[in-house]
Amino acid sequence: DGAPSPMMPNEARLRNLTYSAPLYVDITKTIIKEGEEPIETQHQKTFIGKIPIMLRSTYCLLSGLTDRDLTELNECPLDPGGYFIINGSEKVLIAQEKMATNTVYVFAMKDGKYAYKAEIRSCLEHSSRPTSTLWVNMMARGGQAIKKAAIGQRIIAILPYIKQEIPIMI
């Protein structure tokens, strides 16, 4: 009949489109000139672009549908969602955690030369100097890195610009 209908996620996949929704905002523009009264202008529901919709989120058309309804729409009822359809491809956001500076991180190592590694990234606040990293490591028990004369596990430090490991405790 020519009337627009909402696009379902599977249609976006098949037609290489992005499953998205229009984004509208209400804008209030205030012009303030010296010695004059402020002039306020309102713009209701101004279109600023489209934003992808995460599948199975509250804004997704599949949200709250029964397994039978999903099957009729060619969607798998077992699909948990949580991804986006961009240009027909399913895309997932992967969080990347950036290590904070001036914080000590300790990692337990499974295999290798060290049993534990502690990493400290030092950085001056409001400075353009690069971060400086100090590692303090505990040697693994019975590893080839421990000399036969050593008792227990040695702790060593690795400093920037120094190639040799520095023993802290022997």
N, C-alpha and C positions, 0 to 999 in steps of 0.2 A: 504494500500500500504506500510505500515511499516514506513512511514515518520513521524517524530515527529510533533505534532500539539500543539498549545498553549492550556493549560488547562483552562477551564472556571470555575468560582466560584462554580456553582452547581455541577460540576464533583468533585471538591475538597470536597464538603460537603458529597456527596454520597460515595466517596471512602476513607473517613477519612484521607484526605491529607491536606497539608497546601497550601493555595493559595499564592504563592510567586514568586519572580523573582530573577534570579542570580545577584550577585553584583560583578562588576569588577572594579578594580582601576589601574591606571598607577602609577608605583613606580619608583622613582629615588633614587638609593643607591649611596652615596658618601663615599668613604674611604679616610680618611685624616691621613697620617703618617708624623711624624716629619721629616723635611728635604726632603720630596718628594712631587711631584705634586699630587693633589687630583685625585683619580680614580673614575669616574662616570659610573654607570651601569644603563641602562634603562630597565624596564620590562613593556611591554605594555599589557593592558587588563588582569591583573592577577586576577583570581577568588579567592574571599576571603570568600564566603558563599552565603546563600540565605536570602532574607529579605521579610517578609510578605507584601502583597499589601493591602492597605485599599480599600474596595469596593467603587466604584463610584469616586475614585480619578483620577487624570489625568493619572496615570500609570495603572489603571485598564482597562481590556479589555471591560468592560461594559460602560466606559465613552463615552458619545456622541451618544449612540445607541438610536434608536426610541423605542417607547412603543411596537410596533409590533416585532422588533428585540429582545427585552428583553423577550417577551412572548415566542418566538420561542426557546430561550435559557433556558427556564424554570425559568426565573427570574421574580419577581414581579415588574411591572413598578412603583408601588407606594413605593417600598422600597427605602429609602433615602440614604442607604449606611452608610459610616462612621465607619465601623467595619472591623474586620479581620477574616479570616477563618483559624484556627489553628487546625490541626489534625481532621478536619471535623466539628469542633464546632465554632460557631460565638462568637468572643471575642470582648469586648469593652474596650477601655482605659478610666479609670475614673481618672480625675485629682484630686490630693490631695493637698490642699493648706496648707503649713506649716506656722504657724504664725511667723512672724519675731520678733526677740528680740529687746529690747529697743524701742518699739513702743507701743502706747496706742491704744487699741481696745475698742470701746464702742458698747454694744449690747442692743437693746430694747427688754425687756422680755415681752411676751404676758400675761402669767399667772404666778402666784407664789408670792413669798415674795418680790421680787424686781421689780421695774419699769425699771431700767437701771442697767447694770453692766459694769464697766470699768476694763479692765485687762491690766496690765503692766508686761511684762516679761523682767527682767533685766539680762544682761549678760556682763561680761567683755570681751573685744576683746582679742583674742590670749590667752585665759585662759582655763584651764581644769575644772574650777569650774562649777557646775551645775547652770542652770538658777534659778533665784529667782522670784516668782510671787507675785504681790500685786494686790488685788482686791479693788476697791472703788465702792460701790453699793448705789443706791438710793432706799429707801423703796417704795413699792407700796402704792398708796392712799387707805385708808379704809381697808387695809388688817389686818389680825389678829396680824401681827408682830408690828403694830404701837400701842403704848400705848395710852389710851384715853387722857392723859395729853399733848401729843405731838401736836404741831401746824405744819401743812404742812407735808412735806416728809423729813424724816431724811436721812442723808448720813452717811454711815458707811464704815470703812476700815477693811479688813481682811488681816492680815500679816502672813507670813510664821512662823510656829512653835508657833503661838499664837491661842488658840482655841476660845477665846472670841472675838465677834465683837467689834470694837472700834468706838464709835460715833465721827464723825468729826464735824457735825452741829446738833444741837438739836432744 
